Amino acid sequence: MSREAFHLLLERYLQNKCTDEEKEIIEKWYGMLDQQDMQDIAPAQVKALEQKLWDRIHENALASESEIPIRKLKPAFRLSMILRTAAAMIASFILIAGYLFFSTESEKPEFIKSASANDINSTANDTGKPLIVKLEDGSLVTLQPNAMLKYPRHFSKSVREVSLDGEGFFEISKNPLRPFLVYNKNVITRVVGTSFIVKTNSAATETEVTVKTGKVIVSPNSGSLSFKIDGLLTSGKGVVLTPNQKTVYNASENSFATTLVDKPLPIVTKNNKQTAKESYSFNDIRVAEVLNQLQKSYGIEFTVEDKELYNYTFTGDLSEQNLYSQLDFLCESIQATYEVKGTKIIIKGKQ
């Protein structure tokens, strides 16, 4: 049994969510502790108590092995006895761990858990084309076919929460005092004011989040492992995305794969109404300045491995081309190559 599964089981017990069988096991575990261990436990000491319980379980397992009368047992029999005892313990731990990891429910928005049915709006796109839903705060959600959005009739004063099944493009009304949370089966996406796409595949095993403007934080939606709203900005369990970045969360592996979008677009200006207009016509301009211009336009970080390339100059018109075509043209003219690595683009000299 892993330490994480052990922690989750104790957490479920404290939340009164365990089955009768799980409760019996845990209460036997707690029975291993001394009475003084259980008295006047402060919140700061809970982790220490959990560690003590974890250690005590293993101490008792070892003690059980040492109590076997070695002189009266043949070596082979003693070994099989120990192995059977250990196997029984491991089997019970695996059953518990398996139950935890495969039956833990996804966290749901507060309005779904507490509001009455009359206070919840539900919009499903049963058409063959995108459907736009306008929320009370002015935010817009474009639902793709077969997608469903659930949202409260009125948002709370502290947070705006919605639940999405399928694919939706969100254009969020900016309000730093009321963060916007999008829940789906696999992840929770937190924004303040931005536009992005949340898309889950048909098997619901992967969720992709793509950012067009602003910044979002994507974290796993795994029930008791999910983050608290106050800890979103400091949570180490998720990823932070900016324009032209995307992440794919794999639920079965509990992992994120973060990279650039397939077709990066110039970022929009602060008024969120039009794309930044930049000149892509260069005449004997240093490569460093060309890359700075592209970085400014797309919000993508460029790294040059061969510093000698900075001494090159470039002449050409990169207008009316997508980013990767622009890079193809630039690199060909300066005898270089490029590679997309995560959310960065690496410029290399040809070998």
Helices and strands as residue ranges (DSSP letters): H 3-14, H 20-30, G 35-38, G 43-45, H 46-66, G 70-72, H 75-103, H 110-114, G 117-119, E 120-124, E 131-134, E 140-143, E 148-152, E 160-165, E 168-171, E 180-183, E 187-191, E 195-200, E 206-213, E 216-220, G 223-225, G 229-231, E 239-241, E 245-250, E 255-260, E 281-286, H 287-298, E 301-304, G 307-311, E 313-317, H 323-333, E 336-341, E 344-349
